[in-house]
Amino acid sequence: MTNTAPRRRPLFRGLVVAALTAATLTLGACGGDASSSEGSIALLLPDAKTARYETFDRPYFEARVAELGDIDVLYANADQDAAKQQQQAESALASGADVLVLDPVDGRAAVSIVASANAQGVPVVSYDRLVAGGDLAYYVSFDNEKVGRLQAEAFVEELERRGQGTGGILIVNGSPTDGNAILFREGAHDVIDETGLRILAEYDTPDWSPDKAQDWVAGQIAQFDGEIVGIYAANDGVASGAVAALRAAGVSPLPVVTGQDAELSALQRIVRGDQYMTVYKAMKPQAELAAEVAVALLRGEDIEAPMEIAGTPTTLLDPVAVTVDDIADTIVADDFWTVEDICTADYRADCVAAGLLAE
């Protein structure tokens, strides 16, 4: 990772309104017919299992593009299928996309998408996950090693507070094809490996699948009955699988469980005490910056970045660790989720105990 002096700061902002089914690319115009638009941007997201993409990333991106001008957006979700994403990218290029904003299913496989776009003079913005090669125009994400460190620091601190600083833990990583998952893992190990915790077993979760995480954790509970004091889970989806396995096995009290993405269900697990923490990533500024960069590239405008990674102009945003004590001052304060969203009838008593609701 190489930091350089700032280049040129983007002086643009925007949003997109268009739609695409998960399998079929569809053109949508923002404010006017397609023939009058400035051009088109393709937004290619990796999966629907991770709630953030359809709930936050896509609408924030589309809304910002729409504010910037009369620009069409081609949207596609690859459903965690690299070959499908390749086809979606080819369809977008064939449809005349002027810019690709790509969150790759598989960072290495996506190099061929970048090469195809480059061959047609179409710039590619690597979104959230870095494509492992090719001539990228921009990369916007979070400091993903820091995400792993924040998770692990909160994890270790809570285990030590409970007097379990030398206990046995499970590590449930993300997808082995996701470059970010590797960074989360490295950041977490930087912290955990310096402690007295015993790693009982470690797993890379295919496709970030909660079901696969649940099955694996269930097997480890059977093997290490009574020894598990904590589960490092790389995101809220695999955390949900881990908690489901613990509940099904009747484990009590529940061990410390981490997460990431501030999914609504995760926040409800946190107020209930089933999950200890998550990592909040302000997805609105991430998606809006990607939209701004894409629009500037479409218009041939200059862009700048505060740093470079592998020669690519890059912005990395700061993640924030969130426990039950931080929800009001971070997630609720940013209107990411409201108290009403979190504190449904089933969680009212938990929210009162957490101080999110008055009695």
N, C-alpha and C positions, 0 to 999 in steps of 0.2 A: 504494500500500500504506500503510495508516494503522494505527499502533499506538495503542492506548488503554490506560487502566489496567485491571487485571484485573477481570473480572466476578465470577462465582461459580464456584468450583472444583467439578467434578463429584465427587460422593461415591458412586460406583457402579462396578460392574464386572460383566462377563457374557459369555455365549457362546451360540452357536446350533447346533442340529443339525437340518438339514433338507436336502432336495435338490431339485434342479430340473435337468432336462436343458437343454442349450444352447438348445433351441428351445421347450421346453414348461415351463410353470410348475407346480411340484409343491409341495404343502404337506407339511411334516414337523413332527412335534411333538417337543419335547424333554422327555421325562419325563412321559408321560401322554397321554391322548387329546386331540384338538384342542378338544373342547368344554370341557375344564377349564383350558385355557391362559389366561394373562393377556391375550394378544393376539398380533399377528404383526408382524414386521419383514421388509421385502423388501431383500435384498442384490443389487444389479444391477451386475455387473462387465462390463468392456468387451470383453475378448478372451481367447483361449486361446493365442495365439502367444507372448505374454509369459509366461514360465514362472511368474513370481511369483504370479499371481492364483489359480491352482488349487492351487499347491504350498504357498503361505503365507497369502495374504490371506484366502481363504475359510475354511480350517480354523481359523486363529487367531480370526477373527471369530466363527465358529460355536461354538468352544470357550468363548470368553468369555461369550457370551450364555447358553449352557447353564448356566454357573456362577451366573448372576444370577437365574435363575428359570425357571418353566414357560412359556416363550415360543416360539411357532412362528416359523420363518424360511422365507421364500420366496426361493429362490435362482435366479438366471438369469445366463447369460453370453451376451453379444450377438454374439460372434464377429466383432467389428469392424464391425458393421452397425448404423448409427444408427436405421434404420427398424425393425429387429428389436428394438432396445432400447426404442423407443417402444411397440411392441406388448407387450413383456414388462412394462413399467411399467404399461400400461393393464390387463393381466391381473392384476398384483399389486394394483392399486387395486380392481378388480372383485372380487377375492378377499377384500377387507377388510383389506389391510395398514394398520397404524396408523402406520408410519414407513417412509420409503424411505431407504436408504443407496445413493447413486448415484455410480458412477464412470463418467462419460459417455464414450461413443465420440467424440462431437462436442460440445464444450462449448457451442457456439451452438445447435445443434439441440436439445440437452437442455433448453433454456429451456421448451419446450412441455411437457416432463414435469413440471417444477417447477410450471408454471402449473396443470396438471391436478390435481396433488397439492394445491396450495394451495386450489384451488376446492372440494376435498372436506375441507379442514381437516387434511390429512395433512402433517406436517413432513418436510422433506427434508434429509438430511445429505450434503453434497458430499464425496466420498471420493477422495483422492489427486489428482484433477483438479477444478478449479473450474468449475462451471457459469457461463456468461457472462451471468448475469441471473436474475431471479426472486427470490422471497423465501425464502432459505435459512435453515435453523435453525442450521447449524453447518458448518464446513469444517475437515477435518483432512488434512494432507499433510506434505510436507517442504519446506524452503526450496529451491525449484526453481532459482532463479537461482544460489544457492550451489552446487547440484549442477553446473551448467555451469561455474562458476568453478573449482571443485575439479578437474574434468576438465581444463580448459584449463591450470590452473597446473601440474598434474603433467605434462601433455603438453609444455608449453613448457620446464619444468625439465629433462626428460629429453632433449629435442632439443638444448638448450643444452649439456648434459653430453656429448652425442655430437658436439658441434661442428657441429650442423646448424641453428643458430638463425636462419638466413636462407634455409632451404630451402623447397621447394614442398610444400604440404599440400592434402589434400582434406578437406572438411567434410561429413559425412553426418548430417544432422539427423533428427529424428523426424517423425511424421505431422503434416501441416499442419492437421489438424482437432483436434489435441490441444493445449490451451492450455499444458500443461506443457512440451511440446516447444518452444514459442515462448520460454518462460522459460529452458530449458536453452540454447537458441541465444543468447539475449541475454547470459546470464552468460558463456558461452564467448567470445563476441565481445568482451566487455568486457576480457578478458585478451589474446586473440590479436591484436586490432587494435592493441594497443600494442607489439607486437613487430616484428621484421624479417621474420617469416615471410611467404611469398607464398601466398595462397590461389589455387590453380590452378582449382578448381571447387567448387561447393557444391550440395547436393541435399537436398530435403525428401522423406523416404521415405514414400510412401503406405502407410497402415495399419501402419506400423512393420515392414514386411515384410522379413525377411532376404533373401529371394530377389530382391526388387527392389533392395535395397541391393547385393547381389552383382552383379547385372547392370549397375548403374550404375558401380560401382567397376571392373568389368572393362573397360568402355568407356573410363574415364579412364586406366587402366593402359596401354591401347593408344595413347592420345593423348599421354600424358606419360611415356613409357617412360624410366626412369632418373631422373626428376625428383622423384618422390614420396618424401619423407622421413618423413611422418607422416600419419595419418588420424584426425581427430577423429570418433569415432562416438558418437552420443548415448546408445545403450544397448547391452547385451550382444548383443541379437538382431541389430541392424544391424552390430555389430562382427563377429559370426560370418559374416555375408555378406561383409564386407570382407576378412576373413582367408581365406575360401574363394576369393575372386577372386584374391588375392595368391598363394595356393598354386597355384591352377590356372595362373597365368601364370608360375610358376617364379621369382617375385621373391625375391631373396636378397642381403643379409640383409633380413628383414622390417622395414618401417618401424614407428614407434611408433604403436600403436592404443589408443584409449581405449574405455571402456564404462561401464555402469551397471546396477545391480540385483544384482550378486554372484551371477549364475546359476552353477550348478555347472559347466557346460561352459566358462564364461568363466574360472572359477578354474583349471580344468585348462589352458586356453590360457595363462593367466598363468604357471603353474609351468613350462610348456613353453617360454615365451618368445614365443609367437605374439601375445599381447595384453599391453600394458604395464600397464594398470590398470583398475579398475572403481570404482564408487561403491557402498558398502554403506549401505543404508537399513534401519534396524531395523524391519521390517514388523510384528513382533509388537506392540510398543507402539502403532503406528499403528492396526492392526486392532482391538486391544483397546479403545483409546480410542473409536474409532467405535462399537463395540458398547456401551460404557458410555453414551455420549451417546444412542444410539438407545433404549436401555432406559429411560434417564431421561426422554426425551421421551415414550415410550409411557406412562410412569407419571405424566406431568404434573409431574415434578420440576424444580426450578431447575437450571440449568447455568451454568457460567462459562467464560471463555476468557481467555488471556493477551493477546490482541490482536484486532483486527478487520481484515478486508480487504473493501472495498466494502460496509461496514456489516454484514458477517457475522461472528459470533463465530468465532475461528479459532485453531487450534493448528498451528504449523509445527515439525516435528521436525528435528533436525540430521543431515545426511548425513555420511559419512566416506569419504575417498579411501583406496583400498586398492591397494598394489602387492604384489609377491611377498614383500616384507619385512614386510608388515603382516598377512598372512592369519592367522597363529597368534594374534596379539594382539587381533584384531577378530572375524572370522567364526567361527573355531574356538573362541575364548574364549566367545563368546555362544551356542555350540552351534547356530548357524545352519546350518552344514555341519560335519561332523566330518572329521578327517584321513582316516578310512577312506572317507568319501564321495568325497573329492577324490583320494586316492592309490590309485586302482585299479591293477591290474597294469600297464596300459599307461603309467601315469604314475609308477610307483614310482621309477625312476631320477631323474626330474625332481624329485620330492618330496624325495629324498635330497639332491640338489644345492641345493634351496631351504631345507633345514634343517627340513622338516616331518616327515621320517622319519630314523631312525638308519640307518646303513649295515648 
